[in-house]
Amino acid sequence: MLPTKEEARGLLESRVKDEYQRFHGKMVALAIQGYAKIFHEDDHLWYVTGLLHDLDFEAFPDEHPRRELEWFGEWGYPSDLIHAVEAHAYGYNGFKVEPKTKLAFALLACDEISGIFYAYKKIHPIPYGSMKAASIKKRLAEKAFAAKIDRSIIQKGINGLPLSMDEHIRNLITFFSALD
């Protein structure tokens, strides 16, 4: 019951009007799709999960992701997608579901950090593929830089995957280079 990539992009475009939120979904989709390939997982499932993980955020920020979880259930989406989206909200709006799958950990690892990359690009308008891992890591350590981004969530995601923060940042530079 998983939509095609084209159908998922259409769903994102119809439900999310904010340009940044759409771009964020695309960033996260590329990132976790990249990890699906590395971990030999279903890259279609992982891409769609990343693309749609914040589908209700713009319209229902104080309930996110409650509405989209209902929609995904009604639409017959896979339980792995539903679990990952629910777990990515751990600590927000009363959600307490711990990540249990590689997909859920990958979503945690990639969701918040994509905001670091986006903010860095706003200050240093260079292609994502030209970014230096050391520069991103330095900004990640600066609490005042993109201050709303929860670094502990990024680390929680990485802790559930077989990789280090340095590897993660290098991988994301590669994955995000498709946006250049």
Backbone torsions as a table, in degrees:
resi	resn	phi	psi	omega
1	MET	NA	13.4	-179.7
2	LEU	-79.1	134.5	178.4
3	PRO	-69.5	158.8	172.3
4	THR	-67.9	168.5	177.5
5	LYS	-61.4	-39.3	180.0
6	GLU	-65.1	-43.4	177.8
7	GLU	-63.9	-40.4	179.0
8	ALA	-65.1	-41.0	177.1
9	ARG	-64.1	-39.3	177.0
10	GLY	-63.2	-40.1	177.3
11	LEU	-63.7	-44.4	177.3
12	LEU	-60.0	-46.7	-178.8
13	GLU	-63.8	-36.3	-177.0
14	SER	-79.0	-29.8	-175.4
15	ARG	-98.9	-21.4	-175.9
16	VAL	-120.2	116.5	-177.2
17	LYS	-95.7	-26.9	-178.0
18	ASP	-68.7	124.4	-177.1
19	GLU	-58.7	-43.8	179.5
20	TYR	-63.1	-44.9	-178.6
21	GLN	-61.8	-36.9	176.0
22	ARG	-64.8	-45.9	-179.8
23	PHE	-63.6	-40.4	178.0
24	HIS	-58.2	-45.1	177.6
25	GLY	-59.2	-40.6	179.0
26	LYS	-67.3	-38.8	178.2
27	MET	-61.7	-49.3	-177.6
28	VAL	-65.0	-39.0	177.9
29	ALA	-59.9	-46.3	178.6
30	LEU	-62.4	-41.7	-177.8
31	ALA	-64.0	-50.9	-176.5
32	ILE	-76.0	-24.5	172.0
33	GLN	-63.7	-40.6	176.6
34	GLY	-59.2	-42.6	177.9
35	TYR	-68.6	-34.8	176.7
36	ALA	-57.5	-41.6	179.4
37	LYS	-66.7	-42.1	178.9
38	ILE	-63.3	-42.5	-176.1
39	PHE	-90.7	4.8	179.2
40	HIS	58.9	47.3	177.9
41	GLU	-109.2	-179.3	-178.3
42	ASP	-75.7	99.0	-174.4
43	ASP	-67.1	-25.8	176.8
44	HIS	-68.5	-49.0	177.9
45	LEU	-58.1	-45.5	-176.8
46	TRP	-66.9	-41.0	178.8
47	TYR	-61.1	-49.5	-178.4
48	VAL	-63.0	-39.9	177.3
49	THR	-59.1	-46.9	179.1
50	GLY	-63.8	-41.9	-177.7
51	LEU	-64.5	-39.4	-172.8
52	LEU	-101.8	4.7	-171.9
53	HIS	-62.4	-22.5	179.0
54	ASP	-117.9	31.4	-172.7
55	LEU	-57.5	-32.4	-178.5
56	ASP	-101.6	-0.4	-172.4
57	PHE	-60.4	-44.8	-177.4
58	GLU	-63.8	-45.6	-175.8
59	ALA	-81.2	-30.4	-174.5
60	PHE	-135.7	59.9	-174.6
61	PRO	-61.3	-31.5	-178.5
62	ASP	-81.2	-7.1	178.8
63	GLU	-115.2	-13.7	-174.2
64	HIS	-49.2	132.4	0.6
65	PRO	-101.4	28.4	-174.5
66	ARG	-53.4	-47.9	-176.9
67	ARG	-65.6	-46.1	-177.4
68	GLU	-67.1	-31.7	176.2
69	LEU	-62.8	-39.3	176.2
70	GLU	-63.4	-46.8	179.9
71	TRP	-59.5	-47.4	-177.0
72	PHE	-61.0	-38.2	176.3
73	GLY	-64.8	-45.6	178.9
74	GLU	-62.3	-36.0	-177.5
75	TRP	-82.7	-2.6	177.5
76	GLY	74.9	26.9	179.4
77	TYR	-68.9	154.5	-176.9
78	PRO	-62.0	147.8	-178.9
79	SER	-62.2	-31.1	178.0
80	ASP	-63.0	-40.5	176.7
81	LEU	-64.3	-47.8	-178.2
82	ILE	-61.2	-45.2	178.9
83	HIS	-60.9	-45.6	-178.1
84	ALA	-61.8	-43.1	-179.9
85	VAL	-66.4	-41.1	178.4
86	GLU	-66.4	-43.5	-178.7
87	ALA	-67.7	-28.1	-179.5
88	HIS	-68.6	-14.0	179.1
89	ALA	-97.6	12.3	-177.3
90	TYR	-51.7	126.4	178.3
91	GLY	89.4	-6.9	179.3
92	TYR	-111.5	141.9	173.9
93	ASN	49.9	32.4	175.9
94	GLY	83.0	7.5	-179.4
95	PHE	-82.3	132.7	-176.9
96	LYS	-130.3	18.0	-179.1
97	VAL	-78.3	121.3	178.4
98	GLU	-78.9	144.3	175.5
99	PRO	-66.2	139.3	-178.8
100	LYS	-127.0	-12.2	-175.6
101	THR	-119.8	162.0	175.4
102	LYS	-59.1	-38.6	178.8
103	LEU	-60.2	-45.5	-179.8
104	ALA	-64.3	-43.2	178.6
105	PHE	-65.6	-38.9	179.1
106	ALA	-64.7	-40.2	178.0
107	LEU	-62.7	-43.8	176.7
108	LEU	-61.1	-44.4	-176.6
109	ALA	-65.9	-30.9	-172.8
110	CYS	-101.1	-24.9	-173.7
111	ASP	-62.7	-63.4	-175.3
112	GLU	-67.5	-39.4	-175.9
113	ILE	-67.6	-22.3	176.5
114	SER	-62.6	-30.2	175.8
115	GLY	-66.5	-32.9	175.7
116	ILE	-64.6	-47.0	179.1
117	PHE	-61.2	-43.1	-179.1
118	TYR	-63.0	-46.4	179.8
119	ALA	-64.3	-39.6	178.8
120	TYR	-61.8	-42.3	-179.7
121	LYS	-66.0	-32.5	176.7
122	LYS	-63.6	-37.5	-179.6
123	ILE	-81.8	-39.4	-179.2
124	HIS	-120.4	88.6	-174.3
125	PRO	-73.2	71.4	176.6
126	ILE	-116.4	160.4	176.9
127	PRO	-61.0	147.1	178.1
128	TYR	-55.5	-39.4	-178.8
129	GLY	-66.7	-15.4	178.2
130	SER	-96.6	-2.7	179.8
131	MET	-68.6	151.1	178.8
132	LYS	-101.9	133.2	-179.1
133	ALA	-57.8	-39.7	-179.1
134	ALA	-62.4	-36.7	179.7
135	SER	-68.2	-41.7	178.5
136	ILE	-66.6	-43.0	-179.8
137	LYS	-62.6	-38.9	178.2
138	LYS	-62.3	-45.6	179.3
139	ARG	-65.9	-35.2	177.9
140	LEU	-62.5	-35.5	-179.9
141	ALA	-76.1	-19.9	180.0
142	GLU	-83.0	105.8	-176.6
143	LYS	-60.9	-28.9	-178.6
144	ALA	-77.1	-21.1	179.3
145	PHE	-79.2	123.1	-176.6
146	ALA	46.9	58.1	-169.4
147	ALA	-59.3	-24.9	-178.4
148	LYS	-77.5	-9.9	-178.0
149	ILE	-79.9	126.1	-177.1
150	ASP	-85.7	100.3	-178.5
151	ARG	-65.0	-28.5	-179.5
152	SER	-66.1	-31.1	177.8
153	ILE	-68.3	-40.4	177.6
154	ILE	-59.5	-47.4	-178.9
155	GLN	-64.2	-38.1	178.1
156	LYS	-59.5	-41.7	178.1
157	GLY	-64.9	-46.2	180.0
158	ILE	-62.0	-38.9	-179.7
159	ASN	-59.9	-25.1	179.4
160	GLY	-90.3	0.7	-178.9
161	LEU	-120.7	156.0	178.8
162	PRO	-83.1	67.2	176.7
163	LEU	-158.9	162.4	178.8
164	SER	-98.6	169.0	176.8
165	MET	-60.3	-42.2	179.5
166	ASP	-60.2	-45.1	177.7
167	GLU	-62.9	-40.8	-178.9
168	HIS	-60.5	-48.2	-179.2
169	ILE	-63.2	-44.0	178.2
170	ARG	-61.4	-42.4	177.7
171	ASN	-61.2	-44.0	-178.1
172	LEU	-64.9	-37.3	175.7
173	ILE	-58.1	-44.2	178.2
174	THR	-64.6	-48.5	-178.2
175	PHE	-62.0	-44.2	-176.9
176	PHE	-72.8	-15.1	178.7
177	SER	-62.5	-20.3	175.4
178	ALA	-66.2	-16.1	178.8
179	LEU	-84.7	-13.5	-176.7
180	ASP	-72.1	NA	NA
